[in-house]
């Protein structure tokens, strides 16, 4: 059944806010993993565990979520979503930052809509129409333009391993959107988020628990003069802002719009990051940025209005 325009607006608004938080998360994560006092593995477990605690605490004050029971078969779906959307995705993304530049990470992140479109066609029987392909192409062109119009000479410095990890992270997130779509309409967003982050924490703990609990940030074994205040602010942001707010809004968006449409907003990340840099005095407005914005929004429009079997 076709969703009413007001419900579609909710879906688009939710994914837009998520994209904003994700865009800010890229430079923040790069700052954290380059600090020398906390590793990508440690940040991954921190994000999952703190978000898990927050979701379970918040759900206690939301009657619908608190009393909602999840069927055993759906817990398996949530486990799969946790593995792909949080454990695999976050770990590969943050660990990969050791050997990939921020710009290269943005380029690779632009592949998420492509992965999502292919996966949606295979598992959700969504048709790959010419209009949808053109939309992905426009979005990709806009994302590439905003990236390549940046400071020249910054595209190097990434290893094959780092690129591979970020590519896997993009594929994992696309898979997460598909998995989440299958249950997004059946449960409260808080219910989905609390179970997914619980599973993600349990999956990560045996492998990266030592990285977090023995990290210099927690043990205090760091050099004098280390900017611990900003590091802790960054840690709070990736856990509360990007994980709690961002991931809770994903199930909301997938109630009303398709995974392929939701994934198209990843093309906005380079544009938003560039605008943030301008506001912070780290970049200047050039003709490339508005052109990129137009291309990106054309792409989102084409994918959003493409024909489909179900919405």
N, C-alpha and C positions, 0 to 999 in steps of 0.2 A: 504494500500500500504506500502511496506517495505521502511523504511527510508534509505537514503544513509548513508554510514559510516561516512562521514564528519559531517552530521547533528546529528548523534548519538553521535559523539565525543563532539559536542557542549552541548548536553543534559547532558552527563556524567560530563563534566567539570563544568557546572553550578551547579549541585547538589553536586559535590565534594567541591566547594568553599563554598556553603551553609553549608555543614557539618562541614567544618573547623570553620566557624564563630559560629555555634551552639555548637561545642565542647568547644570553649573558653568561650562561654556564660554561661556554667554550673557553673564553679568556680566563675565567676564574679557575677552571680545572687546570689549565696550562700553568697558571701561577702557582697553584698548590703542588702539582707534581714536579715543578721545577724548583721548589723551595729548598729541597734537600732534607726536610725534616718529616715529610710524610710521603709515602709512595702511592702510586696509582692503586695498588692492591688494598692499601689501608683506607684510602678515600672511598673505594667501592664498598667495602664492608661497613664503613661509617655511614654512608648514605643509606644503605639498605636497612641497617639495624635501627638507626635513629628514626627513619621514616616509618618503619614497622611499629615502633613504640608509639609514635604519634598517631598513626592510623587506628591502632587498637584503643588508645586512650580517647580519641575524638569519637569513635563509634559508640563508646559507652554513653555518650550524651545525645545520641541520635537514635530514638526508639526504633525506627524502621530497620536500621542497620544492626542495632544491638540484638534484636530478636530474630533476625533473618538467618535461616538455616541453609547451608550450602549442600547440595546433593553430592554424594561421593564421586560420581562420574564427572561432575563439574569441578571438583577439587583437583582432579587430574588435569583438566583444561587449565585451571589456574596455576598448577605446577608447571605446565608447559609454558604458560605466559611468563611466569617468574623466571624460568630458565633462560628464555630467549630475550625477554624485554628488560630484565634487570641483571641477572647473574652474568650471562654471556655478553650481553650488550655493554653494560657498564664496565665490566672487567676489561674487555677488549678495548673499549674506548679510552679508559684512563691509563691502562698499562701501555697502550700504543702511543700515548703522548710522549713517552720517553724518546721515541725515534721518529716522530712525525711533526711537521711544522703546523702551526695553527691554520695557515692558509690551505695546506694540503688536506687537513682534517675537514675543512669546510667543503672542499671540492668533493671529497669522498662522501660526505654526508648528503650531498645532492643526489646520490644514487638511491636513496631510500625510496622515493616514489617509483622508480623503475622496478626495484625489487618487489615493492608492494603490489604494483599493477600486475606483474607476472604471477605472484603468489595468489592474488585475488582471482585471477583468471583460472588458475588450477584448482584452488580449494573452495572458492565461493561462486564459481561459474560466472564471474563477471565478464562481460564481453570486452575485448580490446578493440574498440572502435577507432577509426581514423581520427576522429575528433579528440579522443583521449590521448592517442599517440602524439598528435600535434600539440596538445596541452602540455604533456611531459617534455616535449622538445622545446617549447617556448620557455617553460620554467627552467629547464637545464641551461638554456642559452642565457637567460637573465642571471642565474646564479654564477655561471662561468664569467660573464662580463664583469660583474661586480668584484669578482676575485682577481681576475687577470688585469684589471685596471688599477690594482693596488700598486704598492711600491715594487718596482722591478727587482729581480734577483732574489726574491724570498721564496721561490718555489722549490728550491733545492733543500738539501739537508735532511730529507726523509729516507729512511731505509726501506727496503722491500718488506721486511718484517713488520715495521710500523704501519705501512700502507695496507698490508694484508690484514692486520688486526682491526684497523678502522673499517676496512671493507666488510669484514665479518661482523663488526658492530652494526653497520648499516643494514646488512642482511638480517641480523637478529632482530633489529627494531621493526623492520618490515614484517617479519614473521609474528612478532608480538602484536602488531596491529590486527593481523588476520585472526590470531587466536582470541584476542580480546573481543573482537566483533561478535564472535559466536555466543558470548554470554553477557555482553554489555546490556542487553535489553531485559535480562532476567533478574539481575541483582542490583542493589544499590551501589553506587560508585565507591562508597567507603568499604562496603563488604568485599568488593573485588580487590581494592587496594590493600586492605589489611592482610588478606590471605596471600596475595601475590608477594608482598614484601616479607611476610613471615617465611614463606617458602624460599625466597631469594636469600634471606639471612641464613637459614639452615643449610642451603646449598653452598654458600660462600664460606661459612665459619670454619669448617675443617681445613680449608685450603689456604685462606688468607688471614685467619684469626691472629696468628703470630705477627703478621705485618702491621696490624693495627695496634695490638696491645703492647708490642715492643718497639713501636715507632718512637723516634726522638721527640716528637711533639708531646707524647704522653709520658715518656720517661724523664723528660727535661734534659736530655743529653744533646743539646744543640749549642751552637756557638753564641757567645755573648753578642748582643746587638741584633739577633735574629728578629725579624718583624713578626713576632708571634701574634700580635693583636690582629693584624690583617689576615694572617693565616687562619686564625680561629673564626674570624668573620666570614672568610671564604668557606670554611668547613660548615658553618651554620647555613650559609646560603645554599650550598649544593645539597644539603640534607633537607632543610625546611622549604626553601624556595623552589628549587628545581625538582626535588623528589616528591615532597608532600603535595605542594600545590600543583605542580606540573603533571605528575602521574595520576593524581586524583581526577583531573579534568579530562584525561584521555578516555576513560569509560563514558563520561558524559558526552563527549563529542561523537563517539562511535555509536551512541544510541540513535543519532539523528543524521549522520552523514557516513558515506562509505569510507573504508580504509584507504583506498586510492586517493580520494579527495583529501582526507586528513593528512596523508603523507605529503601531498603537494605543498603544504605550508612549510616544509623543510627548506624549500627554495627561498623563503623569506629570511632565513638565518643570516646569510652573508650581508643582505641589505640592512637588517636591523643592527647587526654588529658594526657595520660601517657607520650608520647613523649615530650609534652610541659613541663610537670613536670620535666623530665630529663634535659631539656635545662635550666630550672630555678633552677636546683640543688635540687629539691624536691623529686627526685626518681632516681633509678639506673637501668641500662639496665640489664634485666635478660633473661634467655632462654625462659620464657613464652611469652614475647612480640613479638619476631619474629614468634613464632609458632602461636600466636593469629592472627598476620597479614596475614599469609598464609591461615589460616582457613577462615578469613573474605573475602579475595579476591577470594578464591574458591567459597564461597557462592554467592558473587556478580556475578561471572562469570556464575554459574549454572542458577541463576534466569534470568540473561540477555540473555542467549542463549536458554532458555526453549521455547518450541513451544507455539504459541499464535494465536488467531484468527485475531487480529488487533494489530498494533504497535502504 
